[in-house]
Amino acid sequence: MRPENYQAISHPPSNEYELNFGPNHPGIEGNYALKVKLHGDVVVAARADGGYLHRGFEKLMEGRLWIQNIALVPRICVPDPVPMEVCYSMAVEALTDMEVPERAQWLRVLQLELSRIAAHLFTFGGHAATTGMYTTMYWGVADRDQVLDLFEEWTGGRVYHIYNIPGGVRRDMPAGFLDRVSRTMDYIESRLPDYDNLFFTNQVFVDRARDTGPMNQQQALEWGVTGPNLRATGLAFDVRRDDPYLVYDQIDFDIPTEAPGDAWARTLVRRQELKQSIHIVRQVVEKLPSVGGPVRTQIPNPLAWNVPAGETYTRVESSKGELGYYVVSDGGDKPHRVHVRGPSSMHAVQVLEQLAVGARLEDVAQIMFSLDACPPEVDR
Amino acid sequence: MKEIDNPIEAPVDQSRTNPLARVFDELVRFCRSRSMFMLHYCTGCGAIELPPAMTSRFDMERLGIQPMVTPRQADILLITGYVSIKTLKRVILTYEQMGSPKYVIGICSCTVNGGMYWQSYATAKQLDQYLPVDLYIAGCMPRPEAVLEGMRKLMDRIRSGEADGWKDYYRRYDWYLGNQQHLFGDDWQTPADVIGEASHYDLAEPGTEGEHTRLLQQCQKPLEPQQTFFQIGGSLEKKGESHE
């Protein structure tokens, strides 16, 4: 614009002003924006402004073959892609009445829990960075890379591993892989006390996260909150236990809860979930050698695979909360309609808008990271 | 929209005959190539491989590459992955705020040709139609090593004077603007005065102004006080500009 066209922008004579928080902001988790109205530095109103990552996944899936969609779904949530693959595969299996071999089910559980560990380590990093503790971010990302190395050796991909397909998994694991899983779990468990000292019991973090963005149990239920954010309000709801899928009913694990429901409690629940996930992985490693057999059921020619007409809703527990796929088939070779019930849509839009009110500007980023919202999954 | 080939310019300005000037040019280019501040703008999924590349394991900072949080401080704009049309507006806005010389790296297949989302109505398929891209790092998504290798390649290109996409933006601004108008509508405008900057850098050429810049000047409106996003009284109704 030409300089002569510049003119002074007048503000209304009030202490209230508006600020664009994102999409290009280090305190925002990904490409996502929040418009906040401030009085001084206290947020008076907040409104989520999504759509920066919109690609129309649900529509794109209607134009692709059943098997092609496996490559599309992990992109919906980048830090935690495995639950997407598993949940979609489970939906297709439910439509076709397909049996999944037992070994494949154990392998899927192993994948899901490794993915949860990676996602939680990544979230700590982001959360710590918003409070200025960059060392935690460096450690978290570096430790997450150990898990990604396992994935890379197992499936060939670091982040997106198109591994869980309808009917089972693509292939069995490489020789000696379980030892490496055990070693990595030992390593990550040995790091947990360091994280406690560095981050979770750090007075800076505790002071900032205590009473930040509090949410009580009734609000959480009204807003459709699931996952660690719900468990941080004291309700032990977990899809793995309350609606068991795969072989979770044969696995022993606890569901950690915290009462206060603030940012500190949400982070603490994730910290305890890390320990539980390591515990689950150890059980899988113990059990897996005795579970032999094939890892996939033979599926028809994928290029002309007509899934029987019907509809289904399958759900799994992802690291963000309950993830569901509502899939409708009209008997064709492509889905008729797919709807993804992403947990982050609730967390990042309505919950964030409500919790940000009354917080100070510097705490908005912390609230968002403690909710662990995943912007690509909000926009889909 | 007429197609113009992207000419690779001779690295040394021929009008500068003093040999000492060339020495300084080379020194300046070397220094630029060894202090690359990249903008912390993660447009898509490729951004998830940037933290590993930046932190302990691969450690980009040992090469002099550091994330920066504001466009005014940054030299490199990383476009990591798919760019939706709504994001592309903000990307162009960010790019025009950056000081020259500035470089653009397109990461992931989506910036090259739309990648997996070639069918999608919301994705801008080919980034170099709207911004000059100095380097593409293909892959879905490229590993941290690939990102580092791309950065090294960009260093070499800056040092040898080949990375001059920013000059291309000034020289062929009308073409880029035409593509942007094609996507965003005829009333698309940014607060930056690109034509004025082009003449400041002595890069105004016949391609700088044309039919599209004339259209821009016709449609250009002065900056107005921002429409409020919240209604007075606390109701969260949006007024003003509509978003895609």
Interface residues (C-beta under 8 A of the other chain):
Chain A: M1 R2 P3 N5 Y6 Q7 I9 S10 H11 E18 P23 N24 H25 P26 G30 N31 K35 K37 V44 A45 R47 D49 G51 Y52 L53 H54 R55 G56 K59 L60 G63 A71 L72 R75 V78 P79 F122 G125 M137 Y138 W139 V141 A142 R144 D145 L148 R158 V159 Y160 E353 P376
Chain B: L39 H40 Y41 C42 T43 G44 C45 A47 I48 E49 P51 P52 T55 S56 R57 V69 P71 Y82 S84 K86 T87 R90 T94 M116 Y117 Q119 S120 Y121 A122 T123 C140 M141 R143 Q189 T190 P191 A192 D193 G196 Q220 P222 L223 E224 P225 Q226 T228 F229 F230 G234 L236 K238 H243 E244
